[in-house]
Amino acid sequence: MGDAWIESVPGIKGGAPVIKGTRITAHAVEARLSPGDSLDEIPAENPDLPREAFEAAVLFAKAHPLSG
């Protein structure tokens, strides 16, 4: 599922994993959930993207945590 929605492109966000066709990083989506945003709020702000894209971003970020 994640591969369908997540890509890394060298010229976009320094090659960080993003939702395909956007500049929204997987880790930024995951970070929004920590302070209390729900996974329902994020897609509502981005109506051109399906909820599945954000679910894939969260799964990807959890499977590939940032170091440091």
C-alpha positions in Angstrom: 0.0 0.0 0.0 2.7 2.5 0.9 4.6 2.2 -2.3 1.5 3.3 -4.2 1.5 6.6 -2.3 5.1 7.3 -1.1 8.0 8.4 -3.2 11.5 10.0 -2.8 12.5 12.4 -5.5 16.0 14.0 -5.1 14.8 17.6 -6.0 11.8 17.5 -3.7 12.2 18.1 0.0 15.9 17.0 -0.2 14.8 13.5 -1.3 12.7 12.9 1.9 9.8 10.5 1.4 6.7 12.4 0.3 3.1 11.6 -0.8 3.4 11.2 -4.5 2.8 14.3 -6.5 3.1 16.6 -3.4 5.6 18.2 -1.1 3.9 16.6 2.0 6.5 14.5 3.8 5.5 11.2 5.4 7.2 12.3 8.7 5.3 15.7 8.7 2.0 13.8 8.5 3.1 11.5 11.4 4.3 14.5 13.4 0.8 16.2 13.1 -0.7 13.2 14.9 1.5 13.6 18.0 0.1 16.9 19.2 -3.5 15.8 18.8 -4.6 16.2 15.2 -6.6 13.3 13.9 -6.1 11.4 10.7 -9.6 12.7 9.7 -8.5 16.4 9.9 -5.4 16.1 7.6 -7.3 14.8 4.5 -10.0 17.4 5.1 -7.3 20.1 4.6 -6.1 18.3 1.4 -9.3 17.3 -0.4 -7.5 16.4 -3.6 -5.8 13.5 -1.8 -7.5 10.4 -0.5 -7.3 9.4 3.2 -5.3 6.3 2.0 -2.4 8.5 1.0 -2.2 9.9 4.6 -2.6 6.5 6.1 0.3 5.2 3.9 2.4 8.2 5.0 1.9 7.4 8.7 2.7 3.7 8.2 5.8 4.6 6.2 7.0 7.1 8.8 6.5 4.6 11.7 8.4 1.9 9.7 11.2 4.3 8.9 11.7 6.6 11.9 14.0 9.6 11.5 17.4 9.3 13.2 18.7 11.9 15.5 
